[in-house]
Amino acid sequence: MNLAKSTAVVSFFTLLSRFSGFFRDVLVARFFGANIWTDAFIVAFRIPNFMRRLFAEGSFSLAFIPVLNEIKEQQSEAYLKAYVNHVLGALLAALLVVLALMELLAPGVLIVFAPGFLDEPDAVFDNTVTMLRITLPYLLLISLVAFSAGILNSFNRFALPAATPILLNASLIVAAIFFRGYFEVEVMVLAWGVLAAGFLQLLVQIPALIRLGIVPIPVLKIHDPEVKKVMRLMLPTLFASSVAQINLLIDTLIATLLPLVGSVTFLYFSDRLLEFPLGLFGIAISTVILPKLSRAFAAHDNDDYQKTMQWAMSVAMLVAIPSAVGLFILAQPVILSLFAYHEFTIQDATYTSYSLMAYMVGLPAFIANKILLPAFYARKDPKTPVRIAIKAMVVNVILNLLFVWLLFLMGVVSLHMGLAMAGVGSAWLQGYWLYQRLKQDGIITGSLLPRDLFLKLILSVLMMALTLFVLKMYINDWMQWVWYQRLGYLMALIVAGATVYFGVLWLLKAHKRVL
């Protein structure tokens, strides 16, 4: 299976996941609005979700997959199965300890990650702790899902791992529609929906592993040399692979301290829209190229390594830049069309659009970082990204305080916009530092985005932006329309912008550089 086909498979199922995620978020906004209770659920879910990104999609996958591919290339099938069993045993042991500690210390964990909740009524704090304890086991379940997905991806089975997140959205949708009335605090139903989703996502992996002939059985053998190798790779990448999530968690912490109620929710919905192109293409391409880069490095094929990186960055930027510009221009219409109904007010939509516009300035950087990090991990070099990630996180904290303070002095009400701006600044610096280090180490000898392709891309984006600006001038009654009118006009704008963009790209024959 070639890279383009593999990426298309992952992107297709990721697209379905993102659409189901949008429907989920629309229902959350419609039923629960933007208030202290939605803030409470988002905080309670974001903590295990942050740990999931660290343990599952982040450091573990980036450490586990390169070693698995190396063993697959050089060792016997029996050795491979033993390695898988030993890694599972070590992973389970570590996760059970972490989960037990976090369940026991849940109130303290909440205070650390959301200190602003101490100022809320006791009922809010206590219910948030309860939701946190319900959602925490999701960390264990989804980490096992990531373990299974790593095995399947290494054998070029990309479809099921990419489709699995749909079950989380489906579970939350069913919970919100049918069971919210059974709870005194209705948003509590979402926490139970998260837990149910974890079990569903794990169960669907098992038949695929059976068909593959690899059914992992946990064996605790931490002295296994291959397990030690994974642990050596994993420990530093715990931080480096998830700097964006750490920044987001810091944003959430500060957002709980802001005077504007709903700030956590505003950031959450704008971040969800950021995650759409990031997951659809950034994470999808990163998922596909990591096994290939690992194999190229193991085979000492530097030419294939370079071509893979250039292809990945070119495809990513062909999507990232127009997505960023389009969502920046259409920020308010998008939020109004998707979320501004019933409990989620027009004012809530306006506040959310501000942080969405800020995030879009950094979308190309967020996606570029997803492409650049595997270049280090495939070569088993986790130390360099760690040093860069530390610098990026420090910058993010400084910019958070600086931008919020400056906006406060300017009399801006939506201070959460400063948090989004800080994350963007941090992401651009991280991308610059990663790229420069790859150049300095000779890993990249040429440009990852050829100059002629970049110029054609910019021209196409400018034509698209001009089209959207002109059309938007004649479509300005969003607040007066019902949902289907809003969605209809929004889709018309998106189709018009996309048609112009891809049409110009086609006329300039830019597609021939990446296909």
SEDO-495567 format. One record per residue (C-alpha): residue number from 0; x, y, z. Coordinates in steps of 0.2 Angstrom, whole numbers. Each point is the difference from the previous one (the first is absolute). Layout:
BEGIN
guse num: NUM&x: X&y: Y&z: Z
...
This chain:
BEGIN
guse num: 0&x: 0&y: 0&z: 0
guse num: 1&x: 8&y: 17&z: -5
guse num: 2&x: 0&y: 15&z: 10
guse num: 3&x: -13&y: 9&z: -10
guse num: 4&x: -12&y: -14&z: 2
guse num: 5&x: 4&y: -3&z: 18
guse num: 6&x: -3&y: 18&z: 4
guse num: 7&x: -16&y: 0&z: -10
guse num: 8&x: -7&y: -14&z: 11
guse num: 9&x: 5&y: 8&z: 16
guse num: 10&x: -6&y: 17&z: -6
guse num: 11&x: -17&y: -8&z: -5
guse num: 12&x: -4&y: -8&z: 16
guse num: 13&x: 7&y: 15&z: 10
guse num: 14&x: -12&y: 11&z: -11
guse num: 15&x: -14&y: -11&z: 6
guse num: 16&x: 6&y: 2&z: 18
guse num: 17&x: 1&y: 19&z: -1
guse num: 18&x: -17&y: 1&z: -8
guse num: 19&x: -8&y: -11&z: 14
guse num: 20&x: 10&y: 11&z: 12
guse num: 21&x: -7&y: 16&z: -7
guse num: 22&x: -18&y: -8&z: 3
guse num: 23&x: 5&y: -5&z: 17
guse num: 24&x: 6&y: 18&z: 4
guse num: 25&x: -16&y: 8&z: -8
guse num: 26&x: -10&y: -11&z: 12
guse num: 27&x: 11&y: 5&z: 15
guse num: 28&x: -2&y: 18&z: -4
guse num: 29&x: -19&y: -2&z: -4
guse num: 30&x: -4&y: -9&z: 16
guse num: 31&x: 12&y: 7&z: 13
guse num: 32&x: 6&y: 17&z: -7
guse num: 33&x: 16&y: 9&z: 6
guse num: 34&x: -1&y: 1&z: 19
guse num: 35&x: 9&y: -6&z: 15
guse num: 36&x: -7&y: -17&z: -2
guse num: 37&x: 7&y: -3&z: -17
guse num: 38&x: 16&y: 8&z: 6
guse num: 39&x: 0&y: -13&z: 14
guse num: 40&x: -2&y: -15&z: -12
guse num: 41&x: 13&y: 6&z: -12
guse num: 42&x: 12&y: 2&z: 14
guse num: 43&x: -4&y: -17&z: 6
guse num: 44&x: 2&y: -8&z: -17
guse num: 45&x: 15&y: 10&z: -5
guse num: 46&x: 11&y: -7&z: 14
guse num: 47&x: -1&y: -19&z: -5
guse num: 48&x: -1&y: 6&z: -18
guse num: 49&x: 17&y: 9&z: 3
guse num: 50&x: 7&y: -16&z: 8
guse num: 51&x: -6&y: -10&z: -15
guse num: 52&x: 9&y: 12&z: -12
guse num: 53&x: 16&y: -2&z: 10
guse num: 54&x: -1&y: -19&z: 3
guse num: 55&x: -10&y: -7&z: -15
guse num: 56&x: 1&y: 11&z: -16
guse num: 57&x: 15&y: 9&z: 6
guse num: 58&x: 16&y: -7&z: 8
guse num: 59&x: -5&y: -19&z: 0
guse num: 60&x: -5&y: -1&z: -19
guse num: 61&x: 16&y: 10&z: -5
guse num: 62&x: 11&y: -12&z: 11
guse num: 63&x: -9&y: -16&z: -3
guse num: 64&x: -3&y: 0&z: -19
guse num: 65&x: 19&y: 3&z: -6
guse num: 66&x: 6&y: -14&z: 11
guse num: 67&x: -14&y: -11&z: -6
guse num: 68&x: 4&y: 3&z: -18
guse num: 69&x: 19&y: -3&z: 4
guse num: 70&x: -4&y: -17&z: 7
guse num: 71&x: -12&y: -4&z: -14
guse num: 72&x: 13&y: 3&z: -12
guse num: 73&x: 14&y: -9&z: 9
guse num: 74&x: -7&y: -13&z: 12
guse num: 75&x: -11&y: -15&z: 0
guse num: 76&x: -19&y: 0&z: 2
guse num: 77&x: 2&y: -9&z: 17
guse num: 78&x: 12&y: 14&z: 6
guse num: 79&x: -13&y: 13&z: -6
guse num: 80&x: -14&y: -8&z: 9
guse num: 81&x: 11&y: -1&z: 16
guse num: 82&x: 4&y: 19&z: -2
guse num: 83&x: -18&y: 5&z: -2
guse num: 84&x: -5&y: -10&z: 16
guse num: 85&x: 14&y: 7&z: 10
guse num: 86&x: -4&y: 18&z: -5
guse num: 87&x: -19&y: -3&z: 4
guse num: 88&x: 5&y: -6&z: 17
guse num: 89&x: 11&y: 15&z: 4
guse num: 90&x: -13&y: 12&z: -7
guse num: 91&x: -14&y: -8&z: 10
guse num: 92&x: 10&y: 1&z: 16
guse num: 93&x: 5&y: 18&z: -2
guse num: 94&x: -18&y: 5&z: -5
guse num: 95&x: -8&y: -9&z: 15
guse num: 96&x: 11&y: 9&z: 12
guse num: 97&x: -3&y: 17&z: -8
guse num: 98&x: -19&y: -3&z: 0
guse num: 99&x: 0&y: -5&z: 18
guse num: 100&x: 9&y: 15&z: 6
guse num: 101&x: -10&y: 12&z: -11
guse num: 102&x: -17&y: -8&z: 6
guse num: 103&x: 6&y: 2&z: 19
guse num: 104&x: 6&y: 17&z: -2
guse num: 105&x: -13&y: 7&z: -12
guse num: 106&x: -5&y: 15&z: 10
guse num: 107&x: 19&y: 6&z: 1
guse num: 108&x: 2&y: -4&z: -19
guse num: 109&x: -15&y: 11&z: -4
guse num: 110&x: 7&y: 14&z: 11
guse num: 111&x: 17&y: -1&z: -9
guse num: 112&x: -8&y: 0&z: -18
guse num: 113&x: -15&y: 12&z: 4
guse num: 114&x: 4&y: 11&z: 15
guse num: 115&x: -14&y: 12&z: -5
guse num: 116&x: -13&y: -13&z: 5
guse num: 117&x: 5&y: 3&z: 19
guse num: 118&x: -10&y: 16&z: -2
guse num: 119&x: -15&y: -9&z: -6
guse num: 120&x: -14&y: -7&z: 11
guse num: 121&x: 3&y: -16&z: 9
guse num: 122&x: -12&y: -9&z: -11
guse num: 123&x: 9&y: 5&z: -16
guse num: 124&x: 17&y: -6&z: 7
guse num: 125&x: -7&y: -16&z: 7
guse num: 126&x: -9&y: -5&z: -16
guse num: 127&x: 15&y: 4&z: -10
guse num: 128&x: 11&y: -12&z: 11
guse num: 129&x: -14&y: -13&z: -3
guse num: 130&x: 1&y: 2&z: -19
guse num: 131&x: 19&y: -1&z: 1
guse num: 132&x: -1&y: -16&z: 9
guse num: 133&x: -12&y: -7&z: -13
guse num: 134&x: 10&y: 5&z: -15
guse num: 135&x: 18&y: -5&z: 7
guse num: 136&x: -2&y: -18&z: -5
guse num: 137&x: -1&y: 6&z: -18
guse num: 138&x: 19&y: 2&z: 1
guse num: 139&x: 3&y: -18&z: 3
guse num: 140&x: -12&y: -6&z: -13
guse num: 141&x: 5&y: 12&z: -14
guse num: 142&x: 19&y: -4&z: 3
guse num: 143&x: -4&y: -18&z: -3
guse num: 144&x: -9&y: 6&z: -16
guse num: 145&x: 16&y: 9&z: -5
guse num: 146&x: 10&y: -15&z: 3
guse num: 147&x: -11&y: -10&z: -11
guse num: 148&x: 0&y: 13&z: -13
guse num: 149&x: 19&y: 1&z: 0
guse num: 150&x: 1&y: -18&z: -4
guse num: 151&x: -13&y: 1&z: -14
guse num: 152&x: 8&y: 16&z: -8
guse num: 153&x: 17&y: -9&z: 0
guse num: 154&x: -8&y: -13&z: -11
guse num: 155&x: -8&y: 13&z: -11
guse num: 156&x: -18&y: -2&z: 8
guse num: 157&x: -4&y: 18&z: 1
guse num: 158&x: -19&y: 0&z: -2
guse num: 159&x: -6&y: -7&z: 16
guse num: 160&x: 11&y: 11&z: 12
guse num: 161&x: -5&y: 15&z: -10
guse num: 162&x: -19&y: -4&z: 1
guse num: 163&x: 0&y: -5&z: 19
guse num: 164&x: -1&y: 18&z: 6
guse num: 165&x: -18&y: 1&z: -8
guse num: 166&x: -6&y: -11&z: 15
guse num: 167&x: 5&y: 13&z: 12
guse num: 168&x: -11&y: 13&z: -9
guse num: 169&x: -14&y: -13&z: -2
guse num: 170&x: 0&y: -4&z: 18
guse num: 171&x: -1&y: 18&z: 6
guse num: 172&x: -14&y: 4&z: -13
guse num: 173&x: -11&y: -15&z: 6
guse num: 174&x: 4&y: 5&z: 18
guse num: 175&x: -5&y: 19&z: -3
guse num: 176&x: -16&y: -4&z: -10
guse num: 177&x: -7&y: -14&z: 10
guse num: 178&x: 7&y: 0&z: 18
guse num: 179&x: 3&y: 18&z: 6
guse num: 180&x: -17&y: 1&z: 8
guse num: 181&x: 5&y: -14&z: 12
guse num: 182&x: 13&y: 11&z: 9
guse num: 183&x: -3&y: 15&z: 12
guse num: 184&x: 15&y: 8&z: -8
guse num: 185&x: -3&y: -4&z: -18
guse num: 186&x: 17&y: 2&z: -6
guse num: 187&x: 6&y: -15&z: 11
guse num: 188&x: -7&y: -11&z: -14
guse num: 189&x: 14&y: 5&z: -11
guse num: 190&x: 13&y: -7&z: 12
guse num: 191&x: -9&y: -17&z: 0
guse num: 192&x: 0&y: 1&z: -19
guse num: 193&x: 19&y: 2&z: 0
guse num: 194&x: 2&y: -16&z: 11
guse num: 195&x: -12&y: -10&z: -11
guse num: 196&x: 10&y: 5&z: -16
guse num: 197&x: 16&y: -6&z: 8
guse num: 198&x: -6&y: -17&z: 1
guse num: 199&x: -8&y: 0&z: -17
guse num: 200&x: 16&y: 6&z: -8
guse num: 201&x: 10&y: -13&z: 8
guse num: 202&x: -12&y: -14&z: -5
guse num: 203&x: 0&y: 3&z: -18
guse num: 204&x: 19&y: -2&z: -1
guse num: 205&x: 0&y: -18&z: 5
guse num: 206&x: -7&y: -8&z: -15
guse num: 207&x: 13&y: 9&z: -11
guse num: 208&x: 14&y: -6&z: 10
guse num: 209&x: -6&y: -17&z: 0
guse num: 210&x: -1&y: 0&z: -19
guse num: 211&x: 18&y: 7&z: 0
guse num: 212&x: 6&y: -15&z: 10
guse num: 213&x: 6&y: 11&z: 14
guse num: 214&x: -10&y: -1&z: 16
guse num: 215&x: 10&y: 9&z: 14
guse num: 216&x: 0&y: -8&z: 17
guse num: 217&x: 8&y: 11&z: 14
guse num: 218&x: 16&y: -7&z: 6
guse num: 219&x: 9&y: 11&z: 13
guse num: 220&x: 18&y: -1&z: -5
guse num: 221&x: 7&y: 18&z: 2
guse num: 222&x: 18&y: -6&z: -2
guse num: 223&x: -3&y: -6&z: -18
guse num: 224&x: 13&y: 10&z: -10
guse num: 225&x: -13&y: 5&z: -13
guse num: 226&x: -12&y: 7&z: 14
guse num: 227&x: 14&y: 10&z: 7
guse num: 228&x: 3&y: 7&z: -17
guse num: 229&x: -18&y: 5&z: -1
guse num: 230&x: 1&y: 8&z: 17
guse num: 231&x: 16&y: 9&z: -4
guse num: 232&x: -9&y: 8&z: -15
guse num: 233&x: -17&y: 2&z: 8
guse num: 234&x: 6&y: 10&z: 16
guse num: 235&x: 7&y: 15&z: -9
guse num: 236&x: -14&y: 0&z: -13
guse num: 237&x: -13&y: 1&z: 14
guse num: 238&x: 3&y: 18&z: -1
guse num: 239&x: 6&y: 4&z: -17
guse num: 240&x: -14&y: -9&z: -10
guse num: 241&x: -14&y: 9&z: 10
guse num: 242&x: 6&y: 18&z: 2
guse num: 243&x: -15&y: 6&z: -9
guse num: 244&x: -11&y: -9&z: 13
guse num: 245&x: 10&y: 6&z: 14
guse num: 246&x: -2&y: 18&z: -6
guse num: 247&x: -19&y: -4&z: -2
guse num: 248&x: -1&y: -6&z: 18
guse num: 249&x: 9&y: 16&z: 6
guse num: 250&x: -13&y: 10&z: -10
guse num: 251&x: -14&y: -9&z: 9
guse num: 252&x: 8&y: 3&z: 17
guse num: 253&x: 1&y: 19&z: -4
guse num: 254&x: -17&y: 0&z: -8
guse num: 255&x: -8&y: -6&z: 16
guse num: 256&x: 7&y: 16&z: 9
guse num: 257&x: -6&y: 12&z: -13
guse num: 258&x: -16&y: 10&z: 5
guse num: 259&x: -10&y: -4&z: -16
guse num: 260&x: -10&y: -15&z: 4
guse num: 261&x: 1&y: -13&z: -14
guse num: 262&x: 18&y: 4&z: -5
guse num: 263&x: 4&y: -18&z: 1
guse num: 264&x: -14&y: -5&z: -11
guse num: 265&x: 4&y: 14&z: -13
guse num: 266&x: 18&y: -7&z: -1
guse num: 267&x: -6&y: -18&z: -1
guse num: 268&x: -12&y: 3&z: -15
guse num: 269&x: 13&y: 11&z: -10
guse num: 270&x: 13&y: -14&z: 4
guse num: 271&x: -12&y: -13&z: -7
guse num: 272&x: 0&y: 9&z: -16
guse num: 273&x: 19&y: 2&z: 0
guse num: 274&x: 0&y: -19&z: 3
guse num: 275&x: -10&y: -4&z: -16
guse num: 276&x: 14&y: 4&z: -13
guse num: 277&x: 13&y: -4&z: 12
guse num: 278&x: -7&y: -18&z: 3
guse num: 279&x: -6&y: -2&z: -18
guse num: 280&x: 17&y: 3&z: -8
guse num: 281&x: 14&y: 4&z: 13
guse num: 282&x: -3&y: -15&z: 11
guse num: 283&x: -5&y: -11&z: -14
guse num: 284&x: 16&y: 4&z: -10
guse num: 285&x: 11&y: -2&z: 16
guse num: 286&x: -8&y: -17&z: 3
guse num: 287&x: 4&y: -6&z: -17
guse num: 288&x: 17&y: 6&z: -2
guse num: 289&x: 7&y: -5&z: 17
guse num: 290&x: 1&y: -19&z: -5
guse num: 291&x: 7&y: 4&z: -17
guse num: 292&x: 13&y: 12&z: 7
guse num: 293&x: 5&y: -13&z: 13
guse num: 294&x: 2&y: -13&z: -14
guse num: 295&x: 10&y: 12&z: -10
guse num: 296&x: 12&y: 4&z: 14
guse num: 297&x: 2&y: -19&z: 4
guse num: 298&x: 4&y: -3&z: -18
guse num: 299&x: 12&y: 15&z: -1
guse num: 300&x: -10&y: 7&z: -14
guse num: 301&x: 3&y: 18&z: 1
guse num: 302&x: -8&y: 5&z: -16
guse num: 303&x: -16&y: -8&z: 4
guse num: 304&x: 0&y: 8&z: 17
guse num: 305&x: 2&y: 17&z: -8
guse num: 306&x: -13&y: -3&z: -13
guse num: 307&x: -13&y: -6&z: 13
guse num: 308&x: 3&y: 16&z: 10
guse num: 309&x: -2&y: 12&z: -15
guse num: 310&x: -15&y: -9&z: -6
guse num: 311&x: -8&y: 1&z: 18
guse num: 312&x: 3&y: 18&z: 2
guse num: 313&x: -5&y: 5&z: -17
guse num: 314&x: -17&y: -9&z: 2
guse num: 315&x: -2&y: 7&z: 17
guse num: 316&x: 2&y: 18&z: -5
guse num: 317&x: -11&y: -2&z: -15
guse num: 318&x: -14&y: -3&z: 12
guse num: 319&x: 6&y: 10&z: 16
guse num: 320&x: 2&y: 17&z: -8
guse num: 321&x: -16&y: 1&z: -9
guse num: 322&x: -9&y: -7&z: 15
guse num: 323&x: 7&y: 13&z: 11
guse num: 324&x: -4&y: 14&z: -11
guse num: 325&x: -18&y: -6&z: -4
guse num: 326&x: -4&y: -3&z: 19
guse num: 327&x: 7&y: 17&z: 5
guse num: 328&x: -11&y: 9&z: -13
guse num: 329&x: -15&y: -11&z: 4
guse num: 330&x: 3&y: -1&z: 19
guse num: 331&x: -17&y: 8&z: 6
guse num: 332&x: -11&y: -8&z: -14
guse num: 333&x: 7&y: -17&z: 4
guse num: 334&x: -3&y: 1&z: 19
guse num: 335&x: -17&y: 8&z: -3
guse num: 336&x: -5&y: -14&z: -12
guse num: 337&x: 6&y: -14&z: 11
guse num: 338&x: -3&y: 4&z: 18
guse num: 339&x: -10&y: 16&z: 3
guse num: 340&x: -17&y: -8&z: 4
guse num: 341&x: -11&y: -1&z: 16
guse num: 342&x: 12&y: 0&z: 15
guse num: 343&x: 15&y: 6&z: -10
guse num: 344&x: -3&y: 19&z: -3
guse num: 345&x: 5&y: 12&z: -14
guse num: 346&x: 12&y: 8&z: 12
guse num: 347&x: 8&y: -17&z: 4
guse num: 348&x: 3&y: -3&z: -18
guse num: 349&x: 8&y: 17&z: -2
guse num: 350&x: 12&y: -3&z: 14
guse num: 351&x: 4&y: -17&z: -7
guse num: 352&x: 4&y: 7&z: -17
guse num: 353&x: 13&y: 11&z: 7
guse num: 354&x: 10&y: -14&z: 7
guse num: 355&x: -3&y: -10&z: -16
guse num: 356&x: 8&y: 14&z: -11
guse num: 357&x: 15&y: 1&z: 12
guse num: 358&x: 2&y: -19&z: -2
guse num: 359&x: -1&y: 0&z: -19
guse num: 360&x: 16&y: 11&z: 0
guse num: 361&x: 9&y: -15&z: 7
guse num: 362&x: -8&y: -14&z: -9
guse num: 363&x: 14&y: -2&z: -13
guse num: 364&x: 13&y: -1&z: 14
guse num: 365&x: -11&y: -13&z: 10
guse num: 366&x: 0&y: -11&z: -15
guse num: 367&x: 18&y: 3&z: -5
guse num: 368&x: 5&y: -6&z: 18
guse num: 369&x: -10&y: -16&z: -3
guse num: 370&x: 11&y: -3&z: -15
guse num: 371&x: 17&y: 5&z: 7
guse num: 372&x: -1&y: -10&z: 16
guse num: 373&x: 0&y: -17&z: -8
guse num: 374&x: 16&y: 4&z: -9
guse num: 375&x: 8&y: 0&z: 17
guse num: 376&x: -9&y: -15&z: 8
guse num: 377&x: 3&y: -11&z: -15
guse num: 378&x: 18&y: 2&z: 2
guse num: 379&x: -2&y: -3&z: 19
guse num: 380&x: 5&y: 17&z: 5
guse num: 381&x: -12&y: 6&z: 13
guse num: 382&x: 12&y: 12&z: 9
guse num: 383&x: 0&y: 14&z: -13
guse num: 384&x: -19&y: 2&z: 0
guse num: 385&x: 0&y: 0&z: 19
guse num: 386&x: 12&y: 14&z: 1
guse num: 387&x: -10&y: 10&z: -13
guse num: 388&x: -17&y: -5&z: 8
guse num: 389&x: 6&y: 7&z: 17
guse num: 390&x: 5&y: 17&z: -8
guse num: 391&x: -17&y: 0&z: -9
guse num: 392&x: -10&y: -3&z: 15
guse num: 393&x: 10&y: 14&z: 10
guse num: 394&x: -4&y: 12&z: -14
guse num: 395&x: -18&y: -5&z: 0
guse num: 396&x: -2&y: 3&z: 19
guse num: 397&x: 9&y: 17&z: -2
guse num: 398&x: -11&y: 5&z: -15
guse num: 399&x: -16&y: -6&z: 9
guse num: 400&x: 3&y: 12&z: 14
guse num: 401&x: 6&y: 14&z: -11
guse num: 402&x: -14&y: -1&z: -13
guse num: 403&x: -14&y: -1&z: 14
guse num: 404&x: 8&y: 14&z: 9
guse num: 405&x: 1&y: 11&z: -16
guse num: 406&x: -18&y: -4&z: -4
guse num: 407&x: -6&y: 4&z: 17
guse num: 408&x: 9&y: 17&z: 0
guse num: 409&x: -9&y: 3&z: -17
guse num: 410&x: -17&y: -3&z: 8
guse num: 411&x: -3&y: -16&z: -10
guse num: 412&x: -13&y: -11&z: 7
guse num: 413&x: 4&y: -16&z: -9
guse num: 414&x: 17&y: -3&z: 9
guse num: 415&x: 0&y: -18&z: -6
guse num: 416&x: 5&y: 6&z: -17
guse num: 417&x: 17&y: 4&z: 8
guse num: 418&x: 2&y: -18&z: 5
guse num: 419&x: -3&y: -6&z: -18
guse num: 420&x: 13&y: 13&z: -7
guse num: 421&x: 13&y: -6&z: 12
guse num: 422&x: -2&y: -18&z: -6
guse num: 423&x: 2&y: 6&z: -18
guse num: 424&x: 16&y: 9&z: 4
guse num: 425&x: 7&y: -15&z: 9
guse num: 426&x: -5&y: -12&z: -14
guse num: 427&x: 9&y: 11&z: -13
guse num: 428&x: 16&y: 1&z: 10
guse num: 429&x: 0&y: -19&z: 3
guse num: 430&x: -2&y: -3&z: -18
guse num: 431&x: 14&y: 12&z: -5
guse num: 432&x: 12&y: -8&z: 13
guse num: 433&x: -4&y: -18&z: -5
guse num: 434&x: 3&y: 4&z: -19
guse num: 435&x: 16&y: 9&z: 3
guse num: 436&x: 7&y: -14&z: 11
guse num: 437&x: -5&y: -13&z: -14
guse num: 438&x: 10&y: 11&z: -12
guse num: 439&x: 15&y: 2&z: 11
guse num: 440&x: 1&y: -18&z: 3
guse num: 441&x: -1&y: -4&z: -19
guse num: 442&x: -16&y: -10&z: 2
guse num: 443&x: -8&y: 12&z: -12
guse num: 444&x: 11&y: 6&z: -14
guse num: 445&x: -12&y: 9&z: -11
guse num: 446&x: -17&y: 10&z: 2
guse num: 447&x: -14&y: -10&z: 7
guse num: 448&x: -12&y: 11&z: -10
guse num: 449&x: 7&y: 4&z: -17
guse num: 450&x: 0&y: 18&z: -5
guse num: 451&x: -10&y: -1&z: -16
guse num: 452&x: -13&y: -10&z: 9
guse num: 453&x: -1&y: 12&z: 14
guse num: 454&x: -2&y: 15&z: -12
guse num: 455&x: -14&y: -9&z: -9
guse num: 456&x: -8&y: -4&z: 17
guse num: 457&x: 0&y: 18&z: 6
guse num: 458&x: -7&y: 6&z: -17
guse num: 459&x: -14&y: -13&z: 2
guse num: 460&x: -4&y: 5&z: 18
guse num: 461&x: 0&y: 19&z: -5
guse num: 462&x: -13&y: -4&z: -13
guse num: 463&x: -10&y: -10&z: 12
guse num: 464&x: 0&y: 14&z: 13
guse num: 465&x: -5&y: 13&z: -12
guse num: 466&x: -15&y: -11&z: -5
guse num: 467&x: -5&y: -3&z: 18
guse num: 468&x: 1&y: 19&z: 5
guse num: 469&x: -10&y: 5&z: -15
guse num: 470&x: -14&y: -13&z: 3
guse num: 471&x: 0&y: 3&z: 18
guse num: 472&x: -4&y: 18&z: -3
guse num: 473&x: -17&y: -5&z: -8
guse num: 474&x: -4&y: -13&z: 13
guse num: 475&x: -1&y: 9&z: 17
guse num: 476&x: -17&y: -5&z: 8
guse num: 477&x: 6&y: -15&z: 9
guse num: 478&x: -8&y: 4&z: 17
guse num: 479&x: -17&y: 1&z: -9
guse num: 480&x: 0&y: -17&z: -8
guse num: 481&x: -5&y: -17&z: 7
guse num: 482&x: 12&y: -14&z: 0
guse num: 483&x: -2&y: -7&z: -17
guse num: 484&x: 1&y: 17&z: -8
guse num: 485&x: 16&y: 3&z: 9
guse num: 486&x: 8&y: -17&z: -4
guse num: 487&x: -6&y: 2&z: -18
guse num: 488&x: 9&y: 17&z: -3
guse num: 489&x: 15&y: -6&z: 10
guse num: 490&x: 2&y: -15&z: -11
guse num: 491&x: -2&y: 11&z: -16
guse num: 492&x: 14&y: 11&z: 6
guse num: 493&x: 11&y: -15&z: 4
guse num: 494&x: -3&y: -8&z: -17
guse num: 495&x: 3&y: 16&z: -9
guse num: 496&x: 16&y: 3&z: 10
guse num: 497&x: 6&y: -18&z: -3
guse num: 498&x: -4&y: 1&z: -18
guse num: 499&x: 10&y: 15&z: -3
guse num: 500&x: 14&y: -6&z: 10
guse num: 501&x: 2&y: -17&z: -8
guse num: 502&x: -5&y: 7&z: -17
guse num: 503&x: 15&y: 12&z: 0
guse num: 504&x: 11&y: -14&z: 7
guse num: 505&x: -5&y: -11&z: -15
guse num: 506&x: 3&y: 14&z: -12
guse num: 507&x: 17&y: 2&z: 7
guse num: 508&x: 3&y: -19&z: -1
guse num: 509&x: 5&y: 0&z: 19
guse num: 510&x: -8&y: -16&z: 3
guse num: 511&x: 14&y: -9&z: -11
guse num: 512&x: 13&y: 4&z: 13
guse num: 513&x: -8&y: -10&z: 14
guse num: 514&x: -11&y: -14&z: -9
